[in-house]
Amino acid sequence: MACKIGIPRGLWFYDYYPLWKTFYEELGAEVILSNPTNKKTLDAGVKNTVDEACLPVKIFHGHVLDLKDKVDFIFLPKLMSAYEKEYICPKFCGLPEMVTHSIKDLPPIIDTEINFNHSRRNLMKTVYSFGNYVTQNPIAIKRAYSKALDAYHDYKEKIKGGSYPINGEFNDHDLNREKASITIAVMGHSYNIYDQYGSMSLIDKLHEHRIKVITPEMMDYRRVNEYAESLEKKMFWSYGRKLLGTAMYFADAKNIDGIVYLSSFGCGIDSIIEELVERKTRKEGKMPFLLVTVDEHTGEAGVNTRLEAFIDMIEWRKKNETNLSTHG
Ligand code: SF4
């Protein structure tokens, strides 16, 4: 019988899951994803995580609990660095330890370290180590990894083409790009903006107003990088670097009417980045900017009211003239 590998639908899931799902399926494993985030996931996560953790980490714990009794292994790599000379948030680095200390009686964890600051040879060693949970055949692992990379690139291209991986699934029925007269960039970590429950359906809400939505993952990575390179000081947090580069790109772009930054309460990186993004876009780029910070207590009604006021202001500004307050 095929071994069952559970992938929690949180954090790096939104950036990498097609890669690991394809990899393990090619090796003959059955991959089981946790259910999309819902109230039960959130409540279970909040109950089993330290209070100081940010909302996405709490949600992640809820996803692990959802998989706990359904699988033989839980995929929970120790993601240190995804780009050379850069680091992911410290909470990612300590995630396997945090989860195993908070949740008892888990199945074995696939907690191999991913660190792009090590050599390329080491990267292949890492891939073999992931594959060895299913097979000892290096040729099969290499072949599966190559197919997985193809799936990963297809996924990235699809997002760049304007699709949204809401809960990790593409659903294009609600695109009204031809009819949209307003374009809003939704900024934030991928696991915040594409998690339907955690984001309070932000993208759908904007679509209901016939607004075209663009996200950081749709931007040309090379251009974003060029902007990020021009920062006075190198930003070594990968997510921060991507968001700042994107904000500078948007500040120069003439086709964006406003920015909504979706942030998590308790996120150390966001507390710096959102301020810098606001400076680059609202203050320097004269672009309307709305910051929405969420935690497990945030009421959806309050977010709706602020969002609607922001949209009204952009519509008014577009209809009347361009030299108005950018405070949102
Ligand atoms: S970057 Fe922020 S939101 Fe993401 S895991 Fe780290 S602290 Fe949490």
Boltz pocket constraint, residues with backbone or C-beta under 6 A from the ligand:
constraints:
  - pocket:
      binder: B
      contacts: [[A, 54], [A, 55], [A, 56], [A, 57], [A, 89], [A, 90], [A, 91], [A, 92], [A, 189], [A, 239], [A, 264], [A, 266], [A, 267], [A, 268], [A, 269], [A, 270]]
      max_distance: 6.0
